[in-house]
Amino acid sequence: MRYSMLTIKSLRNDKFTGALITALFLSMFSLSVFADSALKPLEPEKSHKTAVHDMVEQLNSRHYVKLSLNDALSERLLSAFLDDLDPNRLFLLQSDITEFQKYSTQLDDELKKSDLSAGFFIFNRYRERMIARLQNTLDTLPDNIKAMDFSVNEDIELDRDKAAWPANKAEADEIWRKQIKNRVLGLRLADKDDKGIIELLTKRFKNQIKRMKQLEAEDAFQIYANAFASLYDPHTDYFSPRISENFQINMSLKLEGIGAVLQMEDDYTKVVRLVAAGPADKQGQLQPADRIIGVAQGKKGEMQDVIGWRLDDVVDLIRGAAGSFVRLEVIPAIAKSDETRREIIIERNEVKLEDQSAKGEMIEIIDSDGETHKIGVIDVPTFYLDFEAYRMGDTEFRSTTRDVHRIMGELLSEGAEGIVIDLRDNGGGSLAEANGMVGLFIESGPTVQIRQSNARVLREGKRRSSPYYTGPLAVLINRMSASASEIFAGAIQDYQRGLVIGTQSFGKGTVQSVNALSHGQLKLTESKFYRISGDSTQNRGVIPDIAFPPLYNLEDIGESVLDNALHWDRIPQANHRYYFDLKSGIDTLQRKHDKRIAKDPDFQFLQEQISVVEKMRAKTHLSLNIDLRKKERDAQKVQQLAMENRRRVAKGEEPLEALEEQNTDDIAMNDEESELKAETEKEEDKDKEKAPDPLLTEASHILVDALPYFQPERLARRP
């Protein structure tokens, strides 16, 4: 799985899955597709050969990682390409893998000669086998559904990416049978009858066949080129001319219209993150790791099933004019099973700079002695800079550093005793602004080290001494805090200038550049970030001083889960001072935090939720017995209701009689219910904004506890 924090990737636009079948196996499939004159083998174009030649040259000369184009890399490329085509090993037989092994030591030699023959041969064979499998499924679908027995005690393996390839035809047929049965069962549990299920699956498979037949040589080259690029690191990508054009629209708003960053994972379009202050972020229902399975235009348009679609085709459906509406059908990230669906209505709009700008608020905290303290909170959704206004010489240009400086002055004048910088879900942005914002809290000194591919290390930071805020400071981060956010949080932690609170950050510590090819573009990693301590932010991210329960699963989201992610390492530290001796207080602050959250209903509820989700993720198989699945679903609802009511009672609220009384992601709604819910939530937005954020409140409590450690006499010694 691969994606970029700042862009929507076209990698794995389709899972061009299929099977390399023996002649005997083929005779048992519908062979009508092979007689279709429109289905001709795809062949590499001259532009693809020159593009791959340019790729090889640039990767060899400019990429941070130096790989040798040899037999070992050839084997890795073959494996990566096959995994991209059939990630869950649903179609290929072991005999297919054996046949393709003849290319295991040839691909490097072919790349050196700009020869794409092997890649296109494999791609064409997959394309044929995939269409054959889908056509056979269509031909037998009604009879197969009619014959399905959901009272039988059997199960399906949830994740087959590490499973063995099917040994023979019978084993492959059995795997596919269970896949179809699971889809039918999920739709039945979503209250669809067999007629509706047949119509939906027939439409879905016909669409997939149609799209497979419409594939062009550019599609084959893009998949193969990206399999090659991915061997260097997960942020190195080939952009086809179409993707290049999209990339230029806006790096951080790739999905113009709703403000979301997507990737393909298996046959699903998965949400990577939401653009701060974008339409989806403001609407509040779409969440990272949600899977989009349907898209409809307007509030009443027909829902189009997009499972198995190309990523750029899904992008085209979601895009639209500002002020128009799009409806998304999603499987929520927290769903207990794939049959849980919900519809989300989002009004498309542009993301304006002022929407993403920093905002401040004051929180009042009562300490253990009953004394009230004021803590200023500054929410920084992204590191932004109005480049156009800056270039034009506008003295009032907007930037993160300028806005934070102004807001902090306002909060301090209102009596704030400390400042919390909230970087949760901040995916990065301008490196210059991250450095500039660090300068608001230190006298002078380096903020980040950048190691280039030639091993040269550059240091950036605050070069001249100037006035700065000297008081108590905390930085709040989570798993979606990335890149520039990690540079800021890491510098504040390394200087012992403030406390870092929250969960382990994303771990994106690399820098990319986009370079022209003779055909398309190549985005490649050319340097690596290091903290002033010498530690890399890559892969590991920033580890908080005081940890909160992780809202995002660290095994699903983050640099460390990406294939071929660069490793964590160290370089010599930069000379820097320590402002306070905060490390000496961590144990005391941790004990006070643990004692406080042990009695906090919201934290207890969060920890219970995380525990339930972790147990669900630990399951490797899913039952195909409908009664057992219903029993499991009902038990989950009972458990969820009990947890919710424990929280409500502890907070002095009335308990619920049924889970449906609350706004839950686990309820499948029809169009009218979804629209009414969206309109109601829109009206309640102002009230929601006023509701206390338990994580932010607890971060403020920790800063109040830490006030004594920010006194001048608690200065740390130099290392």
Salt bridges, closest charged atoms under 4 A:
ASP36 OD2 - LYS213 NZ 3.13
GLU45 OE1 - HIS48 NE2 3.95
ASP54 OD1 - HIS53 ND1 3.59
ASP83 OD1 - ARG89 NH2 3.78
ASP84 OD1 - ARG12 NE 2.35
GLU99 OE2 - ARG125 NH2 3.66
GLU128 OE1 - ARG129 NH1 3.28
GLU154 OE1 - ARG177 NH2 2.89
GLU154 OE2 - LYS181 NZ 2.66
GLU157 OE1 - ARG160 NH1 3.54
ASP173 OD1 - ARG133 NH2 3.33
ASP173 OD2 - LYS169 NZ 2.42
GLU174 OE2 - ARG177 NH2 2.69
ASP194 OD2 - ARG188 NH2 2.98
GLU218 OE1 - HIS48 NE2 3.00
GLU218 OE1 - HIS519 NE2 2.64
ASP219 OD1 - ARG310 NH1 2.18
ASP233 OD1 - HIS63 NE2 3.05
ASP237 OD1 - ARG2 NH2 2.88
ASP237 OD1 - LYS9 NZ 2.39
ASP237 OD2 - LYS523 NZ 2.93
GLU265 OE1 - LYS270 NZ 3.28
GLU302 OE2 - LYS203 NZ 3.10
ASP305 OD2 - ARG204 NH2 2.35
ASP312 OD2 - ARG242 NH1 3.46
ASP312 OD2 - ARG310 NH2 2.88
ASP313 OD2 - ARG211 NH1 3.00
ASP313 OD1 - ARG242 NH2 3.94
ASP313 OD2 - ARG310 NE 3.62
ASP316 OD2 - ARG242 NH2 2.32
GLU329 OE2 - ARG341 NH1 3.91
ASP338 OD1 - ARG291 NH2 2.65
GLU339 OE1 - ARG629 NH2 2.95
GLU343 OE1 - ARG327 NE 3.36
GLU347 OE1 - LYS682 NZ 3.59
ASP355 OD2 - LYS282 NZ 3.40
ASP367 OD2 - HIS373 NE2 2.83
GLU388 OE1 - ARG391 NH2 2.97
ASP403 OD2 - ARG398 NH2 3.04
ASP403 OD1 - ARG406 NH2 3.73
GLU410 OE2 - ARG406 NH1 3.53
GLU417 OE1 - HIS373 ND1 2.98
ASP422 OD2 - ARG424 NH2 2.80
GLU443 OE1 - ARG577 NH1 3.25
ASP494 OD1 - ARG531 NH2 2.66
GLU526 OE1 - ARG62 NH2 3.76
ASP535 OD1 - ARG570 NE 2.36
ASP556 OD2 - ARG617 NE 3.56
GLU559 OE1 - HIS235 NE2 2.86
ASP563 OD2 - ARG12 NH2 3.76
ASP569 OD1 - LYS528 NZ 3.12
ASP569 OD2 - HIS567 NE2 3.97
ASP602 OD1 - ARG647 NH1 3.20
ASP602 OD2 - LYS651 NZ 3.32
GLU608 OE2 - ARG646 NH2 2.56
GLU632 OE1 - LYS619 NZ 3.70
GLU644 OE2 - ARG647 NH2 2.86
GLU644 OE2 - ARG648 NH1 3.59
GLU653 OE1 - ARG648 NH1 3.95
GLU660 OE2 - LYS637 NZ 3.66
ASP665 OD1 - ARG342 NH1 2.08
ASP666 OD2 - LYS336 NZ 3.50
ASP671 OD2 - ARG327 NH2 3.30
GLU672 OE2 - LYS300 NZ 3.91
GLU675 OE1 - LYS300 NZ 3.65
GLU679 OE2 - LYS299 NZ 3.22
GLU681 OE2 - LYS677 NZ 2.82
ASP693 OD2 - ARG424 NH2 2.66
GLU698 OE2 - HIS593 ND1 2.74
GLU698 OE1 - ARG596 NE 2.88
ASP705 OD2 - ARG596 NH2 3.01
